[in-house]
Amino acid sequence: MSLMPVEEALSRLLHGVGPVLETETVALRAAAGRVLADDISALRTQPPFDASAMDGYAVRAADASKGAVLKVTGISAAGAAFAGTVEPGAAVRIFTGAPLPAGADTVLIQENATLEAPDTLRVDVAAEPARHIRKAGLDFAHGAVLLQAGLHLRAGHVALAASAGHPQLPVRRRPRVAILATGDELVMPGESTGPDQIVASNGFGLAAMVEAHGGDVLDLGIAPDDLAVLEARLAEAEDARADVIVTIGGASVGDRDLVAPALQARGVELDFWKVAMRPGKPVMAGRKGALRVIGLPGNPASTMVAATLFLRPLVRRLAGLGAGLGLQRGVLSAAMPQGGERADFVRARLHYPPEGAPQVEALPRQDSSLLSIYALADALLYRPVAAPAAEAGQDCLFIPLD
């Protein structure tokens, strides 16, 4: 297969992909970051009564002219309302959030009055009618739709749902993403390594990316370079009803690159194989019914860059969070050479001046094996195919990293 442009590859990967429609109910404490499955209406009115917005005295405005002396007949506090009625010439001590007693029509704030005796109040500044009162239903009324289906729930949404009386919320199921690292050379962190082995790292980075963008991870571990084992691990992912299978390594065309044959043996139809990008050229993608499969290269920077371009948008689309590369505009902090036949995704740092667009600084040593450089980056500087040479200060495009 010839090299496919990045934009076309992403379009083909996302074609026909929609949000996961299965739903589940979760406790409020687990709802933040999820996507709401149904509209949420208020189960109560808030506030449920006329409440004081200030500390002071509940009075009748007609009685509270400057210089008037009122008799203090009780206290209304949050959770301990005054049970009686404010009669003419009377006042009730009231605190913020407390119910406004019957008979009162305004709150005289404590700064505008003097308590001359435990039960005697002098008005220093005349009270205005209907002041410092939060009317019942000011925030919302029973039955009002407060949150709409499809909303990506943030902290404020969760708090609102709680205030409306909901102990749990219906949300869409997170997409299940199975991650399989491949290669005889790999061992898990903490295990002893042989003279020809390295520690597997890419799967942990991918898992963090998937979870940060709305997915759940099924860790399939490390598979050796054995076709039968690869097929068995892929079958395990299908049995677990994964929405996406991600393989790491073995995506090239060498004799020991067995991912493509294993996928095809499992009935996966490849949409593309090799993308005109650097790093990450040996990316493959395919599908089997609703199941999507992405094969990523094994070099760490290649893995993470390719995942940013393809896996991250796919997970977000399945999670109902939208998709796309998230390109933003910045300014080059140094000159860049002319681009080549593949799009470059240069690991870069962002600097934010007091004014203007972010400055994008390409990091040194862009080798695709250097995870330390990728870890320093907070953006990918995007240089399209055959991009002309550019000077410092020129506009550029970048993709923010997680």
C-alpha positions as CSV (number, residue, x, y, z in Angstrom):
1,M,0.0,0.0,0.0
2,S,1.2,3.5,-0.8
3,L,1.6,6.2,1.9
4,M,-1.7,7.8,2.8
5,P,-2.0,11.5,3.8
6,V,-2.7,12.0,7.5
7,E,-6.0,13.8,6.9
8,E,-7.3,11.0,4.6
9,A,-6.2,8.3,7.1
10,L,-8.0,10.0,10.0
11,S,-11.1,10.5,7.9
12,R,-11.2,6.8,7.0
13,L,-10.6,5.7,10.5
14,L,-13.4,7.8,11.9
15,H,-15.8,7.1,9.0
16,G,-19.1,5.7,10.4
17,V,-17.9,5.9,14.0
18,G,-20.4,7.4,16.4
19,P,-20.7,7.6,20.2
20,V,-21.2,4.4,22.2
21,L,-24.9,4.2,22.8
22,E,-25.0,1.7,25.7
23,T,-25.7,3.4,29.1
24,E,-25.1,2.8,32.7
25,T,-26.0,4.5,36.0
26,V,-23.2,5.8,38.2
27,A,-23.0,7.5,41.6
28,L,-22.5,11.2,41.6
29,R,-18.9,10.8,42.8
30,A,-18.1,8.8,39.7
31,A,-20.0,11.1,37.2
32,A,-17.4,13.8,36.5
33,G,-15.8,13.4,33.1
34,R,-18.6,11.1,31.9
35,V,-21.1,11.9,29.1
36,L,-24.7,12.3,30.2
37,A,-27.1,9.8,28.6
38,D,-30.4,11.4,29.3
39,D,-31.8,14.8,30.2
40,I,-31.8,15.6,33.9
41,S,-34.7,17.5,35.5
42,A,-34.9,19.0,38.9
43,L,-36.5,16.8,41.5
44,R,-37.1,19.7,43.8
45,T,-37.2,23.5,43.8
46,Q,-34.1,25.5,44.9
47,P,-34.2,27.3,47.1
48,P,-37.4,25.6,48.4
49,F,-38.4,28.7,50.4
50,D,-37.8,32.5,50.4
51,A,-34.4,32.7,52.1
52,S,-32.3,35.5,53.5
53,A,-29.3,36.5,51.5
54,M,-27.6,38.3,54.4
55,D,-27.3,38.3,58.2
56,G,-29.7,40.8,59.7
57,Y,-33.3,41.0,60.8
58,A,-36.5,39.9,59.1
59,V,-39.0,42.8,59.3
60,R,-41.9,44.4,57.6
61,A,-40.6,47.3,55.5
62,A,-43.5,49.5,56.6
63,D,-42.3,49.2,60.2
64,A,-38.5,49.7,59.5
65,S,-38.2,53.5,58.8
66,K,-35.1,55.2,60.1
67,G,-35.2,55.6,63.9
68,A,-37.9,53.1,64.4
69,V,-37.6,50.8,67.4
70,L,-38.7,47.1,66.9
71,K,-39.1,44.2,69.3
72,V,-36.9,41.2,68.5
73,T,-39.2,38.2,68.9
74,G,-37.1,35.2,67.7
75,I,-34.4,33.8,65.5
76,S,-34.4,32.2,62.1
77,A,-31.3,30.2,61.3
78,A,-30.4,27.8,58.4
79,G,-31.9,24.5,59.4
80,A,-33.9,26.0,62.3
81,A,-36.6,28.3,61.0
82,F,-38.7,30.7,63.1
83,A,-42.0,29.0,63.4
84,G,-44.1,32.1,64.2
85,T,-45.1,35.3,62.3
86,V,-43.4,38.7,62.2
87,E,-46.1,40.9,63.7
88,P,-46.3,44.7,63.2
89,G,-43.5,46.4,65.1
90,A,-41.5,43.2,65.5
91,A,-38.3,41.8,64.0
92,V,-36.7,38.3,63.9
93,R,-33.0,37.8,63.9
94,I,-32.1,36.0,60.7
95,F,-29.0,34.5,59.2
96,T,-27.9,33.9,55.7
97,G,-29.7,31.0,54.1
98,A,-32.4,30.9,56.8
99,P,-36.1,30.8,55.7
100,L,-37.9,34.2,55.7
101,P,-40.6,34.1,58.4
102,A,-44.2,34.6,57.6
103,G,-45.2,38.3,57.8
104,A,-41.8,39.7,56.9
105,D,-41.2,41.2,53.5
106,T,-37.6,42.4,53.7
107,V,-34.3,41.9,55.5
108,L,-32.7,44.7,57.4
109,I,-29.0,44.0,57.3
110,Q,-27.3,44.0,60.6
111,E,-25.0,46.9,59.6
112,N,-28.0,49.1,59.3
113,A,-29.4,48.5,62.8
114,T,-28.3,48.7,66.5
115,L,-29.3,46.1,69.1
116,E,-29.9,48.3,72.1
117,A,-31.1,45.5,74.3
118,P,-31.5,41.7,73.8
119,D,-35.0,42.2,72.5
120,T,-34.9,45.9,71.3
121,L,-33.7,46.9,67.9
122,R,-33.2,50.4,66.5
123,V,-33.3,51.0,62.7
124,D,-30.4,53.2,61.6
125,V,-31.0,53.0,57.9
126,A,-34.5,52.5,56.6
127,A,-35.2,49.1,55.1
128,E,-36.3,48.9,51.5
129,P,-39.1,46.4,50.5
130,A,-38.1,43.0,49.2
131,R,-34.3,43.5,49.8
132,H,-31.8,40.7,50.5
133,I,-34.2,37.9,49.8
134,R,-33.6,34.9,47.6
135,K,-37.0,34.0,46.3
136,A,-38.1,30.3,46.2
137,G,-37.1,28.8,42.9
138,L,-34.5,31.5,42.2
139,D,-32.0,28.8,41.1
140,F,-34.4,26.3,39.5
141,A,-37.9,25.0,39.9
142,H,-39.1,21.4,40.3
143,G,-39.3,19.7,36.8
144,A,-37.0,22.1,35.0
145,V,-34.5,20.5,32.6
146,L,-31.1,21.3,34.1
147,L,-28.7,19.1,32.2
148,Q,-29.1,17.8,28.6
149,A,-28.1,14.5,27.2
150,G,-24.7,14.5,25.6
151,L,-23.2,16.9,28.1
152,H,-19.6,16.2,29.1
153,L,-20.0,16.4,32.9
154,R,-17.8,18.8,34.8
155,A,-17.7,19.6,38.5
156,G,-20.4,22.3,38.3
157,H,-22.7,19.9,36.5
158,V,-22.3,17.3,39.2
159,A,-22.9,19.8,41.9
160,L,-26.1,21.0,40.1
161,A,-27.4,17.5,39.8
162,A,-26.8,16.9,43.5
163,S,-28.6,20.1,44.4
164,A,-31.5,19.0,42.3
165,G,-31.9,15.8,44.3
166,H,-30.1,13.2,42.1
167,P,-27.9,10.7,43.9
168,Q,-26.8,9.1,40.6
169,L,-26.8,9.9,36.9
170,P,-27.3,7.9,33.7
171,V,-24.2,8.1,31.5
172,R,-22.9,6.5,28.3
173,R,-20.6,3.6,28.7
174,R,-17.0,4.4,28.2
175,P,-15.5,2.8,25.0
176,R,-13.4,-0.3,25.8
177,V,-9.9,-0.1,24.4
178,A,-7.8,-3.2,24.4
179,I,-4.0,-2.6,24.3
180,L,-1.6,-5.3,23.2
181,A,2.2,-4.8,23.1
182,T,4.1,-7.3,20.9
183,G,7.7,-8.4,20.7
184,D,10.0,-11.0,22.2
185,E,12.3,-8.2,23.4
186,L,9.8,-6.7,25.8
187,V,9.5,-7.3,29.6
188,M,7.3,-5.5,32.1
189,P,8.6,-2.8,34.4
190,G,10.2,-4.3,37.5
191,E,11.0,-7.6,35.8
192,S,14.7,-8.5,35.1
193,T,15.8,-7.9,31.5
194,G,18.0,-10.1,29.5
195,P,20.9,-8.7,27.4
196,D,18.7,-8.4,24.4
197,Q,15.5,-7.1,26.1
198,I,14.0,-3.7,26.9
199,V,11.2,-2.6,29.3
200,A,7.8,-2.1,27.8
201,S,6.6,1.5,28.2
202,N,4.3,2.4,25.4
203,G,1.3,0.6,26.7
204,F,1.3,2.6,29.9
205,G,1.4,5.9,27.9
206,L,-1.4,4.7,25.7
207,A,-3.5,3.6,28.7
208,A,-3.1,7.1,30.3
209,M,-4.1,8.7,27.0
210,V,-7.2,6.5,26.6
211,E,-8.4,7.1,30.1
212,A,-7.8,10.9,29.9
213,H,-10.0,11.0,26.9
214,G,-13.0,9.0,28.0
215,G,-12.1,5.4,27.5
216,D,-11.6,2.3,29.7
217,V,-8.5,0.1,29.1
218,L,-8.3,-3.7,28.8
219,D,-4.6,-4.5,29.2
220,L,-3.7,-7.6,27.1
221,G,-0.1,-7.5,28.3
222,I,2.8,-8.5,26.0
223,A,2.5,-11.0,23.2
224,P,5.6,-12.7,21.8
225,D,6.3,-12.8,18.1
226,D,4.1,-15.8,17.6
227,L,1.2,-15.7,15.2
228,A,-0.9,-18.2,17.2
229,V,-0.5,-16.2,20.4
230,L,-1.3,-12.9,18.7
231,E,-4.5,-14.4,17.3
232,A,-5.4,-15.7,20.7
233,R,-4.9,-12.3,22.3
234,L,-7.0,-10.6,19.6
235,A,-9.7,-13.2,20.2
236,E,-9.6,-12.4,23.9
237,A,-10.2,-8.7,23.1
238,E,-13.2,-9.5,20.9
239,D,-14.6,-11.8,23.6
240,A,-14.3,-8.9,26.1
241,R,-16.4,-6.8,23.6
242,A,-13.7,-4.3,23.0
243,D,-14.7,-1.3,20.9
244,V,-11.0,-0.7,19.8
245,I,-8.0,-2.9,19.7
246,V,-4.6,-1.2,19.7
247,T,-1.5,-3.2,18.9
248,I,2.0,-1.8,19.6
249,G,4.9,-3.0,17.4
250,G,5.1,-5.5,14.6
251,A,3.3,-3.2,12.3
252,S,6.0,-3.0,9.6
253,V,6.8,-5.5,6.9
254,G,9.7,-7.6,8.3
255,D,9.6,-11.4,8.7
256,R,8.8,-11.0,12.5
257,D,6.1,-8.3,12.0
258,L,3.1,-10.5,12.4
259,V,0.4,-8.1,13.5
260,A,-1.2,-7.6,10.1
261,P,-1.3,-11.4,9.3
262,A,-2.8,-12.0,12.8
263,L,-5.5,-9.3,12.2
264,Q,-6.4,-10.6,8.8
265,A,-6.6,-14.1,10.2
266,R,-9.2,-12.8,12.7
267,G,-11.2,-11.3,9.9
268,V,-10.1,-7.7,10.2
269,E,-10.2,-5.7,7.0
270,L,-7.4,-3.2,6.7
271,D,-8.4,0.3,5.7
272,F,-4.8,1.6,5.4
273,W,-1.3,0.6,6.2
274,K,1.5,3.3,6.2
275,V,0.8,7.0,6.5
276,A,2.8,9.9,5.1
277,M,3.9,11.1,8.5
278,R,7.1,11.4,10.5
279,P,7.4,9.8,13.0
280,G,5.0,6.9,12.8
281,K,4.8,5.9,9.2
282,P,4.0,2.2,9.8
283,V,0.5,2.9,11.2
284,M,-2.3,0.5,10.2
285,A,-6.0,0.6,10.8
286,G,-8.9,-1.7,10.0
287,R,-12.3,-2.8,11.2
288,K,-14.3,-5.9,11.8
289,G,-18.0,-4.9,12.0
290,A,-18.2,-2.2,14.7
291,L,-14.7,-3.1,16.1
292,R,-11.9,-0.7,15.1
293,V,-8.3,-1.7,15.1
294,I,-5.2,0.5,15.1
295,G,-1.7,-0.9,14.7
296,L,1.0,1.4,16.0
297,P,4.7,1.3,15.5
298,G,6.9,0.2,18.4
299,N,9.4,3.1,18.7
300,P,8.1,5.2,21.7
301,A,7.8,8.6,20.1
302,S,6.3,7.0,17.0
303,T,3.8,5.2,19.2
304,M,2.7,8.3,21.1
305,V,2.6,10.7,18.1
306,A,0.6,8.2,16.1
307,A,-1.7,7.6,19.0
308,T,-2.3,11.4,19.4
309,L,-3.2,11.6,15.7
310,F,-5.4,8.5,15.5
311,L,-6.2,6.8,18.7
312,R,-7.1,10.0,20.7
313,P,-9.7,11.2,18.2
314,L,-11.2,7.7,17.8
315,V,-11.6,7.3,21.6
316,R,-13.1,10.8,21.9
317,R,-15.6,10.1,19.0
318,L,-16.7,6.9,20.7
319,A,-17.0,8.6,24.1
320,G,-19.2,11.3,22.6
321,L,-16.6,14.0,23.2
322,G,-16.0,15.0,19.6
323,A,-12.9,14.3,17.5
324,G,-10.3,16.0,15.4
325,L,-6.7,16.8,15.6
326,G,-7.2,20.0,17.7
327,L,-4.9,22.1,15.6
328,Q,-4.1,25.5,17.1
329,R,-2.2,28.5,15.8
330,G,1.1,29.6,17.2
331,V,4.4,31.4,16.3
332,L,7.7,29.7,15.6
333,S,10.4,30.5,18.1
334,A,13.1,29.5,15.7
335,A,13.6,28.9,11.9
336,M,12.4,25.6,10.4
337,P,13.8,23.9,7.3
338,Q,11.7,23.0,4.3
339,G,9.5,20.0,4.7
340,G,9.8,16.7,2.9
341,E,7.5,14.1,1.4
342,R,5.9,13.2,4.7
343,A,4.1,15.5,7.2
344,D,6.3,16.2,10.2
345,F,5.0,16.2,13.8
346,V,7.8,17.8,15.7
347,R,7.9,17.4,19.5
348,A,7.9,20.9,20.8
349,R,7.5,23.1,23.9
350,L,5.0,25.9,24.2
351,H,5.9,29.3,25.7
352,Y,3.1,31.8,26.5
353,P,4.1,35.5,26.1
354,P,2.1,38.2,27.9
355,E,0.3,38.9,24.6
356,G,-0.2,37.2,21.3
357,A,-0.1,33.5,20.2
358,P,1.9,30.8,21.9
359,Q,5.5,30.5,20.8
360,V,6.4,27.0,19.6
361,E,9.9,25.8,20.2
362,A,11.0,22.6,18.4
363,L,12.9,20.3,20.8
364,P,16.3,19.0,19.7
365,R,16.9,15.3,18.9
366,Q,13.7,14.2,17.2
367,D,14.7,10.6,16.9
368,S,11.6,8.4,17.1
369,S,13.1,6.2,19.8
370,L,13.6,9.0,22.3
371,L,10.8,8.9,24.9
372,S,12.7,11.4,27.1
373,I,12.2,14.1,24.4
374,Y,8.6,13.2,23.9
375,A,8.0,13.5,27.7
376,L,9.4,17.0,27.6
377,A,7.0,18.1,24.9
378,D,3.6,19.6,25.4
379,A,2.8,20.0,21.7
380,L,3.4,18.6,18.3
381,L,4.5,21.2,15.8
382,Y,2.7,20.3,12.5
383,R,4.7,20.8,9.3
384,P,2.7,19.7,6.3
385,V,4.1,17.8,3.4
386,A,6.6,20.0,1.4
387,A,6.1,22.9,3.9
388,P,8.3,25.8,2.8
389,A,11.1,26.9,5.0
390,A,10.0,29.3,7.8
391,E,11.6,31.9,9.9
392,A,11.3,32.6,13.6
393,G,8.2,34.7,14.2
394,Q,6.1,33.1,11.4
395,D,2.8,31.6,12.0
396,C,2.6,27.8,12.5
397,L,0.2,25.1,13.6
398,F,0.5,22.8,16.6
399,I,-1.4,20.0,18.4
400,P,-1.5,20.2,22.2
401,L,-0.5,17.0,23.9
402,D,-2.3,15.6,27.0
